[in-house]
Amino acid sequence: MFKKFLVVTLLVVFLTGCEATYDLDVSDGFLESTTAIPTTADDLYMILNYSTNIPAFTTDSFDPEDDDVYEDVEYYNYSYINNESLNLNYKYNDKYKLSTIAKQTLPNLTVSSDKTVRIHASGDLNCFKQYDALEKVTINIKVPYEIVYQNADYVNNDVYTWVVTKDDLSTTIDIEYNNPDYKGKENPVDPNKDDDPNNKNDEPKNDSKSKKNKKADNTYVLLLSGLFFIALFGIIIFVNKFKKTN
């Protein structure tokens, strides 16, 4: 594979027009979708003639002039809408933080996952600095789970939206929600613990120990009985001897 390192120029297909939309759906994994809407003939020409082999992960280098497809590289799904707007999408599982588009668009992107999932990005959007024609970027994150915190500009049902313009390109995107896949530590269950507080059954639960205790009790009773009879016989013999002597 052609391994020459290049500064990723992927976003040129999205940012040559006046507006770009970035959608992320976390309903099942991380489904990322980016749409570019050109506003000039030059923008449309560039979109229609741009490379379709765009790696989905930042760990893979990208050369727009290399049209070869490599088996060890995952690529964005590439499609046109009404033969003019371009859409790229890819579904990530647990490696969304390596997304090529997200990394190149969202500043200082971090994704953490435990009991909750948090997606955080802050700073100046690099795309505005690289592409003068870009006027606005709309970022939509769809979260159908319980929200812990979010700072979206707009909320429509379970879609949280941030709008960033060229005049105010610094932004903070922060959203945290309960992780539907989180499995907490289960409390250990004591199999000998009686869950019913009203159950006052005093019968020992260990049959073997109960049998041993009963056997010991029987032996003790027999021993006492034997000593009693020995003492009784001793007294009778002593009384008889005393009578004969007198």
C-alpha atoms as one frame of an Amber mdcrd trajectory, in Angstrom:
protein
   0.000   0.000   0.000   1.115   3.510  -0.743   2.309   4.653   2.701   3.464
   8.188   2.025   2.264  10.389   4.867   0.012  13.245   3.793  -1.845  15.941
   5.662  -5.449  14.854   5.277  -7.229  16.927   2.649 -10.467  15.013   2.925
 -12.618  17.925   4.007 -12.132  19.800   0.764 -15.091  17.840  -0.602 -17.255
  19.094   2.218 -16.004  22.570   2.754 -15.679  24.169  -0.673 -19.322  25.182
  -0.584 -21.000  27.573   1.809 -22.379  24.941   4.132 -21.672  21.460   5.470
 -23.695  19.172   7.729 -22.207  16.566  10.035 -24.585  13.940  11.499 -23.806
  11.380  14.176 -26.341   8.756  15.300 -25.386   6.798  18.443 -28.512   4.613
  18.463 -26.515   1.530  17.463 -22.785   2.096  17.507 -21.682   5.387  15.925
 -23.172   6.051  12.493 -21.424   9.051  10.968 -22.805  10.876   7.944 -21.459
  14.028   6.316 -23.173  15.956   3.533 -21.738  18.729   1.381 -24.066  21.048
  -0.535 -22.225  22.994  -3.249 -23.362  26.489  -4.124 -21.286  27.138  -7.243
 -20.448  25.253 -10.422 -16.816  24.992  -9.361 -17.838  23.415  -6.080 -20.060
  20.890  -7.859 -17.309  20.028 -10.341 -14.836  19.374  -7.547 -17.298  17.173
  -5.664 -18.187  15.113  -8.739 -14.528  14.523  -9.568 -13.073  13.913  -6.134
 -11.600  10.591  -5.013 -14.120   8.032  -3.796 -11.538   6.051  -1.829 -11.477
   7.946   1.447 -10.261   5.998   4.522 -12.655   5.988   7.454  -9.839   5.861
  10.018  -7.128   8.446  10.623  -4.643   5.606  11.086  -4.711   5.037   7.308
  -2.941   7.554   5.084  -4.865   9.193   2.264  -3.754  10.276  -1.178  -6.570
  11.738  -3.342  -4.616  10.788  -6.468  -4.387   7.131  -5.479  -7.425   5.332
  -6.926  -6.420   1.861  -5.735  -8.524   0.064  -3.139  -6.678  -1.853  -0.433
  -8.099  -4.833   1.431  -6.685  -3.750   4.787  -8.312  -0.311   4.645 -11.900
   0.593   5.586 -13.417   3.294   3.355 -16.359   5.664   3.660 -19.514   4.774
   1.775 -19.789   7.307  -1.018 -23.020   8.517  -2.654 -24.605  11.507  -4.395
 -27.933  13.092  -3.547 -29.829  14.362  -6.604 -26.542  14.172  -8.512 -25.150
  17.211  -6.717 -24.886  16.917  -2.936 -22.251  14.500  -1.711 -22.704  12.166
   1.245 -20.105  10.055   3.004 -21.060   7.697   5.812 -19.545   4.969   7.912
 -20.667   3.002  10.965 -18.153   2.708  13.790 -18.412   0.421  16.783 -15.907
   1.219  19.509 -13.402   3.185  17.388 -15.348   6.325  16.592 -12.619   8.524
  18.092 -10.440   7.484  15.131 -12.937   8.809  12.600 -11.160  10.718   9.835
 -13.891  13.313   9.371 -14.555  13.780  13.083 -10.868  14.232  13.828 -10.448
  16.728  11.000 -13.602  18.685  11.885 -14.068  18.591  15.659 -11.204  20.187
  17.622  -9.603  18.151  20.406 -12.190  15.391  20.102 -12.406  12.973  23.041
 -14.785  10.063  23.516 -15.043   8.308  26.880 -17.226   5.349  27.751 -18.093
   3.780  31.101 -21.382   4.071  32.968 -21.981   7.051  30.716 -20.711   7.976
  27.260 -19.295  11.462  26.769 -18.444  13.137  23.466 -16.458  16.336  23.914
 -14.791  18.744  21.490 -13.632  22.301  22.075 -11.697  25.031  20.300 -11.668
  26.523  16.814 -12.998  24.376  14.012  -9.994  23.798  11.779 -12.110  23.566
   8.663 -12.859  27.302   8.659  -9.169  28.128   8.707  -8.399  25.787   5.836
 -11.302  26.598   3.509 -12.281  30.214   2.949 -15.505  29.375   1.129 -17.044
  27.705   4.165 -19.611  29.852   5.974 -21.441  27.448   8.282 -21.165  23.950
   9.748 -24.150  22.245  11.355 -23.419  19.376  13.727 -26.274  17.020  14.680
 -25.912  14.258  17.266 -28.833  11.881  17.700 -29.029  10.324  21.178 -32.108
   8.202  22.028 -30.865   7.556  25.574 -31.180   9.428  28.861 -29.095  12.588
  28.774 -26.806  13.430  31.706 -25.558  16.741  30.282 -25.583  18.595  26.983
 -24.858  22.130  25.787 -26.476  22.034  22.340 -27.697  25.209  20.640 -30.946
  23.502  19.666 -32.770  20.326  20.665 -35.418  18.599  18.570 -36.694  15.410
  20.211 -33.534  13.286  20.519 -31.390  15.313  18.067 -28.922  17.810  19.567
 -27.645  20.497  17.235 -24.703  22.880  17.263 -24.316  25.554  14.591 -20.872
  27.050  14.017 -20.288  29.972  11.674 -17.208  31.514  10.182 -17.714  34.672
  12.242 -17.617  32.672  15.474 -15.659  29.530  14.730 -14.748  28.691  18.320
 -17.121  26.219  19.929 -17.542  23.608  22.640 -19.509  20.471  21.923 -20.297
  18.496  25.023 -22.868  15.752  25.415 -23.045  12.936  27.955 -25.627  10.180
  28.148 -26.264   6.915  29.991 -24.454   4.024  28.376 -27.036   1.397  27.275
 -24.293  -1.257  27.135 -22.950  -0.629  30.633 -23.048  -3.653  32.913 -22.435
  -2.736  36.540 -20.816  -4.962  39.131 -23.340  -7.456  40.423 -23.622  -7.941
  44.192 -22.547 -11.448  45.207 -25.404 -13.644  46.403 -25.009 -15.679  49.607
 -26.679 -19.029  48.840 -27.124 -19.703  52.597 -28.774 -16.368  53.300 -32.493
 -16.520  54.019 -34.173 -13.876  51.866 -37.394 -14.168  53.854 -37.065 -12.178
  57.118 -40.257 -13.827  58.424 -38.876 -17.311  58.069 -37.995 -18.417  61.616
 -37.247 -22.026  60.828 -34.555 -23.019  63.349 -33.813 -26.316  61.665 -30.103
 -26.489  60.822 -29.443 -26.148  57.097 -26.419 -28.429  57.225 -27.800 -31.984
  57.569 -24.402 -33.547  58.191 -23.603 -31.176  61.060 -27.108 -31.712  62.497
 -26.648 -35.478  62.503 -23.288 -35.181  64.275 -24.810 -32.945  66.943 -27.674
 -35.385  67.533 -25.250 -38.300  67.809 -23.154 -36.435  70.382 -26.275 -35.628
  72.398 -27.346 -39.292  72.409 -23.883 -40.406  73.575 -23.979 -37.859  76.405
 -27.408 -39.124  77.552 -26.247 -42.737  77.525 -23.160 -41.859  79.527 -25.176
 -40.067  82.198 -27.639 -42.969  82.343 -24.788 -45.440  82.816 -23.252 -43.418
  85.645 -26.668 -43.148  87.305 -27.237 -46.906  87.318 -23.685 -47.601  88.528
 -24.211 -45.185  91.411 -27.596 -46.739  92.150 -26.163 -50.290  92.271 -23.350
 -49.052  94.466 -25.792 -47.597  96.963 -27.894 -50.812  97.038 -24.823 -52.988
  97.693 -23.623 -50.633 100.402 -27.017 -50.703 102.137 -27.175 -54.505 102.051
 -23.717 -54.866 103.585 -24.636 -52.346 106.273 -27.756 -54.402 107.207 -25.823
 -57.671 107.410 -23.184 -56.117 109.602 -25.778 -54.932 112.058
